[in-house]
């Protein structure tokens, strides 16, 4: 593959009513001309080729497809797994905007850690994960599977049980269709997940000298399926959190698994040497500056055409026609932003970024592509207006301009409708439907480097051991390298790197910060590190499910 170095251009600074300089940062691309606006002097712009984002290079058609396709459910949509683990952390929230987004207070409760066992989102997540496990179990019970097929399915099921282990802890380990089993402890669920992955790898334990030649899993780089490196990447995450899950630290095993992936896998960090077309590009310059032709480095990992990205180890295949379920564009953008990308539907104006978290980024950090901020413009470069006209800036002045600003006035009851920079890590494309094309990386090399960095530091009780790997990540982001680092700063760096990837809650728990107070959230009780088991499941269990302590 030919790679080209390109740079994202940023529109010049413009002064608006919020009293500060804010910019619109837009990422996208076209290929052949068409006319927008008919005979009235419309703008000429090229259409997008479906081949740019259909994932054809990664598509697999086999007996496992139904089981792997179920990963779409809950991984990147509203009111399910992604939402509950994300809004519970300190980086993303859903502000109550007058009569919009109150939803019975459910998302305020998740943000403030006051949700109970009747919360709809947690119930949806529990059901979705167990439905996915049931699909795996049914596939395993079928015929025609070889050893590789069965090993992939068992790692997939182990990943689903990791989600349950991390989120609820004490759950039922169902492995046979149509059966019920007693509830297992969190430690028992950990042991099951670990054993399933090790069996698939053909080893009894992870070590620096492990030999995977007997594994039924292959090393083929097919990102919608599981290979040896995907299984090991899952183990790095499992072992990094083992002390939380079981009380026993396993940091050296996490480091060994990560080192094997880094040294033997075909993956590379997506840096300035990797560039793809930018599918959001508008046909006119904004304030004299055109949107960039290409996405490079970090931004390319999460783009609509990210299916072949060399950093991704295992991803979920989304597409609007046959693989819906990712709708970050709908979830986060203001209604008027429909006109920037010519979306087929109007966004919902829900999810926003916590100001304190956003402010941890350096101005030069390439990972600020995670956010959309500043004055917003439509497809033809015309400034967008917030017709709600009920928003006020920090000084109390009213503003009609649609300006995504880091400032947020409050969580409830009247969050400013345009306040808060918006989620843009999984960037958008022109003429996108309400379901997106971007694949969601479950595991990528950037996480493996950061997992190894932390595991080495914790194993040695010396955070300087993290410096080589974390500085590699920082170089890719275009920010200065650390000469020294603390645990708190390492956690902040993980936050900047993994924003919107559903890892922040787990990280906060591992660092003992999840119960801390943060913006619009008081300190919460220790038992809140686990979610309550849905009351509907307990009621239907005939006494075989017991609620987590504290609820």
N, C-alpha and C positions, 0 to 999 in steps of 0.2 A: 504494500500500500504506500502511495506517495503521500508524505506529510508536508504541510506548508506552514511556516510560521506566520501568524497573523495577529493583530492586536485589536481589541475591542475599543472603538472610539466612543468617547463620552461627549454628550452635548454640552456646550458651554453653559456657564452659570448664568442664571436668570434671577432677577429680584422679584419676589412676590409678597403678598400681604402678610405672610407669616414672619416677615422681618428678618429672614436669613436667606442665604444663597442655597438653592436646591436644584438638583439636576434630574432629568429623566434619563434613565439608563436602559436602553432597549437592545435586545439581542434577536436576530433572525435573517432569512434569505430567499431569493427567487432565482429562476433560471431563464424563462422565455417571456417575451412581451405580451401583454394583453392590455386592453384599455378599460379603466374604471371611470365611469361617468358619461358613457355614450357619446353623442355628437356634440356635447356642450364643452368641448375642450378638456375631456377627462384625462386623468393621469395615466401614463403608460407604465405598467409594471409587469414583471414576468410571473407566470404561474409556478406553483410548486409541483415537482414530480413526486408522485406517490412513492417511487423507489427510494427516495431520500430517507424515509423513515418507516418503511414497512417491516424491517427486521428480517428480510429475506435471507441474509447470510447466516442467521442464527436459527431459523425455523427448523423444528424437528417434528416429524409426524411418526408417532409410535404409540404403543399401548399405554404409555405413561402420560400422554398428553392431558387427559381429563384430570388426573391428580395434580399435575403441575399447574394447570390452568386455574385451579381453585385458589392458588396463591394470590390471584388478583383480588379476591374477596377480602376486604378489610385492610389491605396493605397500603393503599394510597387514596382513600376516600373518606368522606365525612361520616360521623356517627358510628364508628366501628373501631377496630384495633388501633389504627394510626392515630385517630383523634384522641382516644383516651390516654395513650401513653405520651402524646405530644403536648396536649393542653395541660396535663398534670405537671409538666416541667416548667422551667423559668424563662423560656425563650419565646413561646408562641401562645397567644390567648385569643379568645373570641369575646369581643366587647359587646355589651348589650346596647344596641343603638335605638333607644326609644322603644317602639313596639317591635323592633326586629331583633332576633337572636336571643330573646329571653329564654324561650324554650323551657319554661318551667324552672329556670335557674340552673339547669343541668350543667352548663359549661362554666358558669361561675363556681359551682360546687367542685367540679374537677380541678379547676385552677386553684381553688382554696383548700383542696383536700378535705372536703366535707361531704362528699358523695356517699350514698348508702347502697344497700343491696338491691334497690329497685331502679337504679340508674339505667336508662334505656341503652346508652352507648356501651356500657360494660356488658350488659346482657347480649347485645348484638355481637360484640367481640367474642364472647364465650361461645355463642352458638356458631359463629362463622368458623372459628378454629376447630371445633369438634366436628362440624360438617366436613371440613377439609380432611381431618383425620379419618373420618368415615369413608371418604372417597379413596384415600390411600389404602385403607384396610380392605375395601371391596376389590381394588385393583390387585392387591397382593393375593387375595383369595381366588383370583381368576387363573386362567391357564395361559400357557405360551410364554411365560416370563423366563428369561435366563438369569444367571447369577448377577450380571451387571444391572439388569432391570430391578431385581429385588433389592440390591444394595442401594441403588438410587432412591427407591421408594422408602426404604428404612431411614435414610438420612433425611429425606423430605419430612417424614413423620417425626423424626427426632427434632428437626427445626421447629415444627409446629408445637411439639411438646416443650421445646425451649421457651416459646412464647408463653405457654401456660405456666411453666416453672417460674419464669421471671415476673409474671404479672399476678398470678393467683397462688402459686406455690404448691398448695395441697390439693391435688386433683386426681381424677381417675385415669389410670393407664389402660385404655381400651385398645386392644390390638386385634380383636376378632369381630367381624360384623355381627350385629344382632345380639351382643352379649353385654352384661353389666358386670362390673367388678367393684371391689371395695375401694374406698378413697385411699390414696397413697400420700405419704408425707413428702415434704419438699425434698428432703435428702434422697428418698427413694426415687422420685421423679428425676433428680439429677443423675443418679446411678443408671437409670434406664436410658436416658439420653446419651450419656457417655458410652455405655456398652453398645448401643446400636451403631454409633458412629465408628467406634473402634472395630467392631465386627465387619463393617463395610470396608474399612481400610485394611483388614486382614492382619491386625496387630493386637497385642494384649495391652499395650500402653504406649503413650507418646514419650519419646526420648530423643536426644540429639543423634543417636545412631540408628534410628528406626529404619526398617526395610519394608517398603510398600510393594515389593514385587509380587507378593501374593494377593494383592487386593483385587477384587472383582471390578472395582471402579477403574476407569481409564484416566488418562491425562488429557484427553481431547478437550479443546477449548470451545465448548458449546454452552453459551451463557444461560440458556433456559433449562439446562439440565445440571446434574451434580457430577463432578469429577472428584479426584482425590484432593485437589486443592480447595474445592468448596467445602468438603467434609472437614478438612483441617482448619479452614477459616472459621467454621462453626465451633470447632473445639477451642480455638483461641479465645473466642467470646465466652464460651462456657467456663473454661478454666480461669479466665480473668475475673469472673464473678463467683468462683467456687466458694470463696470465703463467706460471701453473703448468703449463698444458697445452702451451704452445708456446715459452715463454721470452720472448715479446713482450707487453708490457702494452697493453691496449685499454680503459683506464678511461673515456676520454671517450666512446667508443662506447657503453659500458654506461650512462653517465649520459644520453646523448641518447636511447637507446631507452627508458629508464625515464621520462624527462620526457614523451615522446610519449604513453605509456600514461596517466600521471597527468593530463596536460592534455586529452587527447582521449577517454579511455575513459569508459564509463558507471558506473564503480565508485566506491565510497566506503568509507572505513573503517567497520567495524561498531563504533559507539560507543554512548553512552548514548541516542541517538535511535533505536536499532534494538533491538527486543525480540521474542522469540518464546516460545511456550509451553514450559514446562519438563516434559519427558516422564518425569522420574524422581520426581516428587513423591509422597511417601508420605501416606497419609490421616490420620496423627496427628502432632501436634507432638513433637519430640524435645527433652526437657528444657524444655518450654514454648514452643519456637520451631518454627514450621512451616517446611518446605522452601519455597523461593521458588516463586511461581506462574510466573515468567517467567525466561528467560535473556536477559541484556542485554550488548551490546558484544562484547568479545573472546570470552567463553564461547560466544556464539551462533554464532560462525564454525565451530565444530567439533561442534555438537550433532547429535543424531539427525535433527532436522528442519532441517538447514542447507542444503538444496538450493537455496534462492533467496537465500542470503546475498549482500548487495550488494558485499562485499569480494572474493568469490571470482571469479577470472578463468577458470580451467580446473580442473575437478575430475573425480575418478573416481566413478562412480555405483555405490554399494554398496546392496544390500538383501538381507535374509535369505532371501527366497523365490527370487529369480531371479538375484541378483547377489552371491553370497557371496564371502568372502575376507578380510573385515576382522574380526578376532577379538581386538582389544586387551583386551576384558573377560575373556576366557578366559586370555590371556597373562599378565596382571598381577595379578589379584585372588586373594586367599586363598580357599580352598574355601568357607568359611562365608559369604563375601560373596554367594554365590548367594541367600541369604535376604533381602538388602537390596533387590534388584531383581527377585526372583522369576524369575531366569533359568531357562531350560529345561534347562540343563546346569551341572554344577559347574565352576567355574574351576580353572586349573592351578597358580596360585601361582608364577609364574616371574619376570617382569620387575620390577625395582625401580629406584629412583632413587639415584644417588650422593649421599651426604650433602653433600659439599663443593659440588656443583652446586646442590642445593636451597637451601643457605644463601646463595647469591648474591642471592636475592629479598628485597626489602623486605617487611616484615610487611603493609604496606598495598597491595601490588602486586595488581591485579585478576587478573593472570596466574597467581596461585597457584591459580586454578581448574584449572590444569594437573595438580594433584595431589590425591590422596585421602590424608588423614592423620587421626590421632586414633582414639579409640574408635569402633568400628563398631556399628551397630544394625541390626536386621532391619526388615522392612516395617512391623511393628506397634510399633516403638520399643523393642524389647527388646535389651539389650546382647548382642553376639555373643561367643562363646567360641572360643578356639583349642584344640580338643580334642587337638591334637598334644602339648601340655604339655611340650615340650622346649625352650622358649624362655626366654632370660634377658635382662634389661635391662642398661643400662650399669653399674649397681651390682652386678650379679650375682644380683639377685632374680628368682625365677621368676614368670611371669605367665600366667594363663589367659585374661584378657581379650584380645579381638582388637583390638589397638591398632597402627595403622600409624604408626610413629615414624621421624623422620629418622635416628635412630641405626641403624647397621648394624655388626654385630660383625666379619664377615670375608666374603671372596668365596667361599672354600672351606675345608674340606670341609663345614662345618656352619653355613651362613648361617641366622641366626634366621628362622624361617618367617613371622613377621609384621613383621620389620624392613624399613625402607625405605618412604618414601612411594610411593604407587602411581600409575601413569599414569592420568590422568583428563581429559586435554585433550580427547580424543574421548569425551565423556561418555556415560553409559549411560541406558537407559530401562527403565521397568517392563515386565515380562513379555517381555523380550528373549530371542531365541534365541542360540545360540552364535555366529552371524554377526550383525554389527551393521548398522545402517541409515545411519550417518553417512557422508556423502560425504567423500572425502579431497582437500583442495585441493592440486593440483600447483603452482599459482601463485595468489597473492592479492596484493591491493594493498599490504598491509603489507610483504611482501617487496620489492615494487618500490620503495617508499619507502626501505627500508633499503639496497637495492642502489644506488640513486641516491646516498644519503648517503655510502656507502663509496667509490663510484666518483669522486665529486667530491673527496673528501678525498685519495684516492690520486693523482688526476690533478694536484692542486695541491700535493701533499706537505704538506698542512695539515689536521689532523683537525678544526679548527674549522669547516671547510666542511660537515661532517656534521651540525652542530647543528640546523639548522631541521627537517630530516626526522626525525632520531632523536628530537627533542623532541616532535614530533607523535605518534610512537609511544608515548612515555612519558606524554604527557597522557592518551591513551586508556587506559593502564594505571593511571592514578591515582597516579603517583609523581612526585616533584619533577623539574623539568627540569634538564638540565645547563647550567652556565655555561661549562664547558670539558670537553674529553673527550680521552682518549688512545686509541691503537689497541687496547690491552688492554681498556679499559673498553668500547669499541665492540664488541669480540668478546664480552664478557660480556653485553652488552645483546642482541646477536643470539641468544645462547644462551637467554636468558630468553624472547625472543619466539618462537623457532622450535623449542622443545623438542618432541620427538616427531614432527617433520615431516621427518625424514631429511635434514637439511641440516647438522647439526653436524660430521660428519666432514669434509665439504668445506670448511667454514669454518675448522676447526682446521688443515687442510693449507695453506690460503691465507695464514693468519696465522703459519705456521711453528711451530705448537704441537703438531702431531699426534704427533711423536716424543718429546714431553716425558713425564716420569713423572707419574702421578697416582695416585689411590687404587688400591692393589693392582695397579699396573702400573708396571714399571720403564721407563726410557727405551728407545725402540725405534729400529731402524736407519732411515736415510732411505729405503731402497728400499721400506719398508712402506707408503708413500703409495699404492702400487698393490697390489691383491690379486694373488695368483698365479693364472695361468690354470689352470683345472681340468686335472689330469693326464689324466683320461679323454678330454678334448678333444684334448690334444696327442697322446696315443696313437692316436687315431682319425684324425688329420689327415694321415697319410703324409708327415710332415716339413714341412707347410705352416704349422704353428703353432709358434712358438718361445716358451719360457717367459720371463716378465719377469725382468729382472736381479735377482740376489740370492736367488732361490728354487731 
